Amino acid sequence: MTGYERIMAALNRQKPDKVPLMLLAASPVATESGFTMEQYRSSAKNMAKANIAFARKYGLDGILLEVDTCVLAGAVGVPVDLPEDDPARVIGPASNDINELMDLMEPGRLYTNDRVNIIIEACGLIKKETGNEFLLRGNCDQMAYSLAMLAYGMMDFFTDLTDEEQGEKILKLIEKALYVHLEYHKMMKAAGADITSFGDSSCGPDLISREMFLKYSLPFHKKLHEELQKLNIKAVCHICGNLDLILEDVASIGHEGVEIDYKTDMNRAAPAMKGKSTVFGPIDPSGLFYFGTPEKMRLEVKRVLDCFGGRGIVLGAGCAIPKGAPEANIRAFVNAAREYTIQ
């Protein structure tokens, strides 16, 4: 099987010949090709070259085209800092006025944004060079809840969630943010991505209650899934942190894939997602890829795969791998997975 075929088998609930592998690793991807983060994110050619080289070097099955977590935020007017050799970061809200934010949440803004267009161009370049050698997953940044939070400012956003009147206004803002986000999926698919993905980094139980998740995030995930199905786009959802309290809720959405952090109980996640969503992740990006050892990595890969029997999973990091992760740990990850016998 090619990498594309291997991951598609997992997504279609079929048995691949080997455990499929994909890594969320924008910083190591750039660094290993000799690029600073600025050189990586400002050039479609650099971005494509680095991602292809990384996937071929380690024998991965998929390329996860990722830059940082504030592309859409920047496109709708959120102030973003772009360090020379670190990922971009939001440095303030776009506005504290929800009415002004509503006006900013327009999908058309994506087509005139330089950062968005560079990523879309890189997607096309990768697909043109690699064909079906790899499955190409285009990451579409932050989903509606998280995008609204970044635009409004975290403290004000969380405070207003507890106010009934303001909470209703925030629901309307999240709904408008949904259609900005959806447009990015359309652009990524049109550029050549085989599947898309997104993060909703701040809606998990580490930050809000299950009740708030059910009100402010879950309905929009379901709406996004409905819209993507109409467009024949398969997508992977990532929510940071421990998902134990909302595993069944997330499984009920029907996303083709759910990327899970290492904090989540895999003995619970495997049966909860079985037959509903393919699991991506969940190896600890810092504790194992960066600070771990090859032996600890091998043991963890086996432990995780035993929870699934090697089926229904695309093995990878549960979140972004930091710059400087030792090559030996990445190779131990790959080798341990390749040696695993799928049940």
ROMI-299389 format. One line per 5 residues: number of its first residue (from 1); their letters; for each residue x negated, z negated, y negated of C-alpha. Coordinates in Angstrom, 1 decimal. Example, Ala and Ser with C-alpha at 12.3 -4.5 7.8 and 13.67 -1.06 7.14 Angstrom:
BEGIN
1> AS> -12.3:-7.8:4.5 ~ -13.7:-7.1:1.1
This chain:
BEGIN
1> MTGYE> 0.0:0.0:0.0 ~ -1.0:0.6:-3.6 ~ -0.8:-2.3:-6.0 ~ 2.4:-0.8:-7.4 ~ 3.9:-0.6:-4.0
6> RIMAA> 2.9:-4.1:-3.1 ~ 4.5:-5.7:-6.1 ~ 7.6:-3.6:-5.9 ~ 8.0:-4.6:-2.2 ~ 8.0:-8.3:-3.3
11> LNRQK> 10.5:-7.6:-6.1 ~ 12.8:-5.7:-3.7 ~ 12.6:-8.6:-1.2 ~ 10.6:-6.6:1.3 ~ 7.5:-7.6:3.2
16> PDKVP> 4.3:-6.3:1.6 ~ 1.2:-5.7:3.6 ~ -0.7:-8.3:1.6 ~ 0.2:-11.0:-0.9 ~ 0.5:-9.2:-4.3
21> LMLLA> -1.6:-10.4:-7.1 ~ -1.3:-10.3:-10.9 ~ -2.9:-12.5:-13.6 ~ -1.9:-13.5:-17.1 ~ -5.3:-13.4:-18.7
26> ASPVA> -5.5:-11.7:-22.1 ~ -8.5:-13.7:-23.3 ~ -10.7:-13.2:-20.2 ~ -9.6:-9.6:-20.1 ~ -10.9:-9.0:-23.6
31> TESGF> -14.1:-11.1:-23.1 ~ -15.1:-9.5:-19.9 ~ -15.1:-6.1:-21.5 ~ -17.2:-7.4:-24.4 ~ -14.4:-7.5:-27.0
36> TMEQY> -13.5:-10.2:-29.4 ~ -9.7:-10.9:-29.6 ~ -9.6:-9.1:-32.9 ~ -11.3:-6.0:-31.4 ~ -8.9:-6.2:-28.4
41> RSSAK> -5.6:-6.7:-30.3 ~ -6.4:-4.1:-33.0 ~ -7.2:-1.2:-30.8 ~ -4.9:0.4:-28.2 ~ -7.9:2.1:-26.5
46> NMAKA> -9.8:-1.2:-26.3 ~ -6.7:-3.0:-24.9 ~ -6.1:-0.3:-22.3 ~ -9.8:-0.1:-21.3 ~ -10.1:-3.9:-20.9
51> NIAFA> -7.0:-4.3:-18.8 ~ -7.8:-1.5:-16.4 ~ -11.4:-2.7:-16.0 ~ -10.3:-6.3:-15.3 ~ -7.7:-5.2:-12.7
56> RKYGL> -10.2:-2.9:-10.9 ~ -13.0:-5.5:-11.0 ~ -11.0:-8.2:-9.2 ~ -8.8:-5.9:-7.0 ~ -5.5:-7.0:-8.5
61> DGILL> -2.2:-5.3:-7.8 ~ -0.8:-5.4:-11.3 ~ -1.8:-5.2:-14.9 ~ 0.0:-7.6:-17.2 ~ -0.3:-6.2:-20.7
66> EVDTC> -0.3:-9.2:-22.9 ~ -1.8:-10.1:-26.3 ~ -0.5:-13.4:-27.6 ~ 2.8:-15.2:-28.1 ~ 3.6:-14.4:-31.7
71> VLAGA> 3.9:-10.6:-31.9 ~ 7.6:-10.5:-32.5 ~ 7.4:-13.5:-34.8 ~ 5.0:-11.6:-37.0 ~ 7.1:-8.5:-36.9
76> VGVPV> 10.1:-10.4:-38.4 ~ 8.1:-12.0:-41.1 ~ 6.7:-15.2:-39.7 ~ 3.2:-16.0:-41.1 ~ 0.6:-15.4:-38.4
81> DLPED> -3.1:-16.3:-38.4 ~ -5.3:-13.8:-36.5 ~ -8.6:-15.5:-35.6 ~ -11.6:-13.4:-34.9 ~ -12.0:-14.6:-31.3
86> DPARV> -8.9:-16.6:-30.4 ~ -5.3:-15.6:-29.8 ~ -3.0:-15.3:-32.8 ~ -1.0:-18.3:-33.9 ~ 2.0:-19.0:-36.0
91> IGPAS> 1.1:-21.0:-39.2 ~ 4.5:-21.5:-40.7 ~ 8.2:-20.5:-40.7 ~ 9.5:-17.3:-42.1 ~ 12.1:-19.3:-44.0
96> NDINE> 14.0:-22.5:-43.9 ~ 17.2:-20.7:-44.9 ~ 19.1:-19.5:-41.8 ~ 20.9:-16.8:-43.8 ~ 17.5:-15.4:-44.8
101> LMDLM> 16.4:-15.5:-41.2 ~ 19.5:-13.7:-40.1 ~ 18.6:-10.8:-42.4 ~ 15.0:-10.7:-41.0 ~ 16.2:-10.4:-37.4
106> EPGRL> 16.5:-6.6:-37.4 ~ 15.3:-4.6:-34.3 ~ 14.2:-1.7:-36.6 ~ 11.4:-3.9:-37.9 ~ 9.5:-3.4:-34.6
111> YTNDR> 9.0:0.3:-35.2 ~ 7.0:-0.2:-38.4 ~ 4.9:-3.1:-37.2 ~ 1.3:-2.3:-36.5 ~ 0.7:-4.9:-33.8
116> VNIII> 3.8:-3.8:-31.9 ~ 2.8:-0.1:-32.1 ~ -0.7:-0.8:-30.9 ~ 0.6:-2.6:-27.8 ~ 3.1:0.2:-27.1
121> EACGL> 0.3:2.8:-27.4 ~ -1.9:0.8:-25.0 ~ 1.0:0.6:-22.5 ~ 1.2:4.4:-22.5 ~ -2.6:4.8:-22.2
126> IKKET> -2.8:2.4:-19.2 ~ 0.1:4.2:-17.4 ~ -1.4:7.6:-18.0 ~ -4.8:6.6:-16.5 ~ -3.7:4.5:-13.6
131> GNEFL> -0.4:6.1:-12.5 ~ 0.8:4.0:-9.5 ~ -2.6:2.5:-8.8 ~ -1.2:-0.7:-10.3 ~ 2.2:-2.0:-11.3
136> LRGNC> 2.2:-2.2:-15.1 ~ 4.1:-5.1:-16.5 ~ 4.6:-4.9:-20.3 ~ 5.0:-8.4:-21.8 ~ 7.7:-8.4:-24.5
141> DQMAY> 6.6:-11.6:-26.2 ~ 9.1:-14.4:-26.9 ~ 12.8:-14.5:-26.0 ~ 15.5:-15.3:-28.4 ~ 15.5:-19.1:-28.4
146> SLAML> 11.7:-19.3:-28.9 ~ 11.7:-16.4:-31.4 ~ 14.3:-18.2:-33.5 ~ 12.4:-21.4:-33.3 ~ 9.2:-19.8:-34.5
151> AYGMM> 11.0:-18.1:-37.4 ~ 12.7:-21.3:-38.5 ~ 9.9:-23.8:-37.8 ~ 9.7:-26.1:-34.9 ~ 10.5:-29.4:-36.6
156> DFFTD> 13.5:-28.2:-38.5 ~ 14.8:-26.2:-35.6 ~ 14.7:-29.1:-33.2 ~ 16.2:-31.4:-35.8 ~ 19.1:-29.1:-36.5
161> LTDEE> 19.9:-28.7:-32.8 ~ 21.3:-32.2:-32.9 ~ 23.6:-31.4:-35.9 ~ 26.8:-29.8:-34.7 ~ 27.3:-27.6:-37.8
166> QGEKI> 23.7:-26.5:-38.0 ~ 23.6:-26.0:-34.2 ~ 26.4:-23.4:-34.5 ~ 24.4:-21.5:-37.1 ~ 21.4:-21.6:-34.9
171> LKLIE> 23.4:-20.1:-32.0 ~ 24.1:-17.2:-34.3 ~ 20.5:-16.9:-35.2 ~ 19.5:-16.9:-31.6 ~ 22.0:-14.1:-30.9
176> KALYV> 20.5:-11.9:-33.6 ~ 17.0:-12.7:-32.3 ~ 18.1:-11.5:-28.8 ~ 18.6:-8.0:-30.0 ~ 15.2:-7.9:-31.7
181> HLEYH> 13.7:-9.0:-28.4 ~ 15.8:-6.5:-26.4 ~ 14.5:-3.7:-28.5 ~ 10.9:-4.5:-27.5 ~ 11.9:-4.2:-23.8
186> KMMKA> 13.3:-0.7:-24.5 ~ 10.1:0.3:-26.3 ~ 7.9:-1.0:-23.5 ~ 9.9:0.8:-20.8 ~ 9.8:4.0:-22.7
191> AGADI> 6.1:3.8:-23.1 ~ 5.5:3.6:-19.4 ~ 5.8:0.0:-18.2 ~ 7.1:-0.3:-14.6 ~ 8.6:-3.7:-15.4
196> TSFGD> 8.8:-5.9:-18.4 ~ 8.5:-9.7:-19.0 ~ 8.9:-12.3:-21.6 ~ 8.3:-15.9:-22.4 ~ 10.8:-18.5:-23.6
201> SSCGP> 8.1:-21.1:-24.0 ~ 10.0:-23.8:-25.8 ~ 13.3:-24.0:-23.9 ~ 12.2:-25.9:-20.8 ~ 12.8:-29.5:-19.9
206> DLISR> 9.4:-30.6:-21.2 ~ 10.8:-30.1:-24.7 ~ 14.6:-30.1:-24.6 ~ 17.3:-31.6:-22.3 ~ 19.0:-29.6:-19.6
211> EMFLK> 22.2:-29.8:-21.7 ~ 20.5:-28.1:-24.6 ~ 19.0:-25.5:-22.3 ~ 22.5:-24.7:-21.0 ~ 23.9:-24.3:-24.5
216> YSLPF> 21.1:-22.7:-26.5 ~ 19.1:-20.7:-24.0 ~ 20.8:-19.9:-20.7 ~ 23.7:-17.8:-22.1 ~ 21.2:-15.6:-23.9
221> HKKLH> 19.1:-15.2:-20.7 ~ 22.2:-14.0:-18.9 ~ 23.1:-11.6:-21.8 ~ 19.6:-10.2:-21.8 ~ 19.7:-9.7:-18.0
226> EELQK> 23.0:-7.9:-18.3 ~ 21.6:-5.6:-21.0 ~ 18.4:-4.9:-19.1 ~ 20.4:-4.0:-15.9 ~ 22.3:-1.4:-17.9
231> LNIKA> 19.0:0.1:-18.9 ~ 17.5:-0.1:-15.3 ~ 14.7:-2.4:-16.5 ~ 13.4:-5.1:-14.2 ~ 12.1:-8.2:-16.0
236> VCHIC> 10.1:-11.3:-15.3 ~ 11.0:-14.6:-17.2 ~ 8.4:-17.2:-18.0 ~ 9.4:-20.7:-19.2 ~ 6.5:-23.2:-19.7
241> GNLDL> 6.3:-26.6:-18.1 ~ 8.1:-28.4:-15.3 ~ 11.3:-26.5:-14.4 ~ 12.5:-28.9:-11.7 ~ 15.6:-29.9:-13.8
246> ILEDV> 16.7:-26.3:-14.4 ~ 15.5:-24.5:-11.3 ~ 19.0:-23.7:-10.0 ~ 20.1:-22.7:-13.5 ~ 17.3:-20.3:-13.9
251> ASIGH> 17.8:-18.9:-10.4 ~ 21.5:-18.2:-11.3 ~ 20.5:-15.8:-14.0 ~ 19.3:-13.1:-11.6 ~ 16.0:-12.1:-13.3
256> EGVEI> 14.0:-10.0:-10.9 ~ 11.1:-12.3:-11.4 ~ 10.6:-15.9:-12.6 ~ 7.0:-17.0:-13.5 ~ 6.6:-20.7:-12.8
261> DYKTD> 4.0:-23.2:-14.1 ~ 2.0:-25.3:-11.7 ~ 3.9:-28.5:-12.9 ~ 7.0:-27.3:-11.0 ~ 7.6:-28.5:-7.4
266> MNRAA> 6.9:-25.4:-5.3 ~ 8.7:-27.0:-2.3 ~ 11.8:-27.0:-4.4 ~ 11.2:-23.7:-6.2 ~ 10.7:-21.6:-3.1
271> PAMKG> 14.2:-22.3:-1.6 ~ 15.8:-22.3:-5.0 ~ 14.6:-18.8:-5.9 ~ 14.8:-17.3:-2.4 ~ 17.0:-14.2:-2.4
276> KSTVF> 17.6:-14.5:-6.1 ~ 14.3:-14.0:-8.0 ~ 10.7:-13.2:-7.0 ~ 8.4:-16.0:-8.1 ~ 5.3:-15.2:-10.2
281> GPIDP> 2.5:-17.7:-10.7 ~ 2.1:-20.7:-10.2 ~ -1.7:-21.5:-10.0 ~ -2.9:-23.9:-12.7 ~ -4.7:-21.8:-15.3
286> SGLFY> -6.8:-24.6:-16.8 ~ -7.2:-27.1:-14.0 ~ -8.1:-24.6:-11.3 ~ -9.0:-21.2:-12.9 ~ -11.1:-22.8:-15.6
291> FGTPE> -12.1:-26.3:-14.5 ~ -11.7:-25.9:-10.7 ~ -14.0:-24.9:-8.0 ~ -13.8:-22.0:-5.5 ~ -13.0:-24.5:-2.7
296> KMRLE> -10.2:-26.2:-4.6 ~ -8.8:-22.8:-5.5 ~ -8.7:-21.7:-1.9 ~ -6.9:-24.8:-0.9 ~ -4.3:-24.5:-3.6
301> VKRVL> -3.7:-20.8:-2.9 ~ -3.0:-21.6:0.7 ~ -0.8:-24.6:-0.2 ~ 1.3:-22.5:-2.5 ~ 1.6:-19.6:-0.2
306> DCFGG> 2.6:-21.9:2.7 ~ 5.6:-23.0:0.6 ~ 6.8:-19.3:0.6 ~ 5.3:-18.1:3.8 ~ 3.7:-15.5:1.6
311> RGIVL> 7.0:-13.8:0.9 ~ 9.0:-13.6:-2.3 ~ 6.0:-14.3:-4.5 ~ 3.6:-12.4:-6.7 ~ 0.7:-14.8:-6.9
316> GAGCA> -1.0:-15.5:-10.2 ~ -1.6:-18.1:-12.9 ~ 1.4:-20.1:-14.0 ~ 0.4:-19.4:-17.6 ~ -2.4:-17.8:-19.6
321> IPKGA> -5.9:-18.2:-18.1 ~ -8.4:-19.5:-20.8 ~ -11.4:-17.6:-22.0 ~ -14.5:-18.5:-20.0 ~ -12.8:-19.0:-16.6
326> PEANI> -15.6:-18.6:-14.1 ~ -15.7:-15.4:-12.1 ~ -16.3:-17.3:-8.9 ~ -12.9:-19.1:-9.3 ~ -11.1:-15.8:-9.9
331> RAFVN> -12.7:-14.2:-6.9 ~ -11.9:-17.2:-4.8 ~ -8.2:-16.8:-5.8 ~ -8.2:-13.1:-4.8 ~ -10.1:-13.7:-1.5
336> AAREY> -7.9:-16.6:-0.4 ~ -4.7:-14.6:-1.1 ~ -6.1:-11.5:0.7 ~ -6.9:-13.5:3.8 ~ -3.5:-15.1:4.0
341> TIQ> -1.2:-13.9:6.8 ~ 2.3:-13.3:5.6 ~ 4.9:-14.9:7.8
